[in-house]
Amino acid sequence: MTVGAPRSARARERDRQRRPSAGRRIVGWIVRLAVIAAVFVAGLAVGKALEDAPSPGRSQTNIRTLEPLTIEPRERTVTVTTTGR
């Protein structure tokens, strides 16, 4: 092929098929950026969770004060029968 010679229709068609449209390229970059952002946020969450976790070997004591509940007594009738001796 000489410089400046017109390209064949078949060659132009092949080039068109190889290159994605501008819209597809933009969507591709948006998807890539969304994946990178999701991985970054997941890394931050894992790092924060590891930072907040207690270090191994140390005991952790939680103290709570429980207030007793008042329980109403159930009413019950008891009949006692005795025989005269």
C-alpha positions as CSV (number, residue, x, y, z in Angstrom):
1,M,0.0,0.0,0.0
2,T,1.4,3.4,-0.9
3,V,1.3,6.4,1.3
4,G,-1.8,8.4,0.8
5,A,-3.6,5.7,-1.2
6,P,-7.3,5.2,-0.3
7,R,-8.0,2.3,1.9
8,S,-10.3,-0.5,0.8
9,A,-13.9,-0.6,2.1
10,R,-13.1,-4.0,3.7
11,A,-10.2,-2.5,5.7
12,R,-12.3,0.4,6.9
13,E,-15.0,-2.0,8.0
14,R,-12.5,-4.1,9.9
15,D,-11.3,-1.0,11.7
16,R,-14.8,0.0,12.6
17,Q,-15.5,-3.5,14.1
18,R,-12.3,-3.5,16.1
19,R,-12.8,-0.1,17.8
20,P,-15.6,0.1,20.3
21,S,-17.9,3.1,20.1
22,A,-17.3,6.1,22.2
23,G,-20.3,5.3,24.4
24,R,-18.9,1.8,25.1
25,R,-15.5,3.2,26.0
26,I,-17.1,5.6,28.5
27,V,-19.2,2.8,30.0
28,G,-16.1,0.6,30.2
29,W,-14.2,3.3,32.1
30,I,-17.1,3.9,34.5
31,V,-17.3,0.2,35.3
32,R,-13.6,0.1,35.9
33,L,-13.7,3.1,38.2
34,A,-16.7,1.6,40.1
35,V,-14.8,-1.6,40.7
36,I,-11.7,0.2,41.9
37,A,-13.8,2.3,44.2
38,A,-15.6,-0.8,45.6
39,V,-12.3,-2.5,46.2
40,F,-10.9,0.6,47.9
41,V,-13.9,0.9,50.2
42,A,-13.8,-2.8,51.1
43,G,-10.1,-2.4,52.0
44,L,-10.9,0.5,54.3
45,A,-13.7,-1.5,56.0
46,V,-11.3,-4.5,56.5
47,G,-8.6,-2.2,57.9
48,K,-11.0,-0.5,60.3
49,A,-12.3,-3.9,61.5
50,L,-8.8,-5.2,62.1
51,E,-7.8,-2.0,63.9
52,D,-10.9,-2.1,66.2
53,A,-10.5,-5.8,67.1
54,P,-8.9,-6.6,70.5
55,S,-5.3,-7.9,70.2
56,P,-4.9,-11.6,70.8
57,G,-3.9,-12.8,74.3
58,R,-5.6,-10.0,76.2
59,S,-8.7,-10.7,78.1
60,Q,-11.6,-8.5,77.8
61,T,-14.1,-8.0,80.7
62,N,-17.5,-6.7,80.3
63,I,-19.4,-5.6,83.5
64,R,-23.2,-5.2,83.5
65,T,-25.5,-4.6,86.4
66,L,-28.8,-6.5,86.2
67,E,-31.8,-5.1,87.9
68,P,-34.0,-7.7,89.5
69,L,-37.6,-8.0,88.2
70,T,-40.4,-8.1,90.7
71,I,-42.6,-11.2,90.2
72,E,-46.1,-11.1,91.5
73,P,-47.1,-14.2,93.6
74,R,-49.7,-16.4,92.0
75,E,-52.9,-16.8,93.9
76,R,-53.5,-20.4,94.9
77,T,-56.1,-21.9,97.2
78,V,-55.1,-24.8,99.3
79,T,-57.7,-26.9,101.1
80,V,-56.6,-28.9,104.1
81,T,-58.8,-31.7,105.4
82,T,-58.2,-33.2,108.8
83,T,-59.9,-36.1,110.5
84,G,-60.9,-35.9,114.1
85,R,-58.7,-38.2,116.3
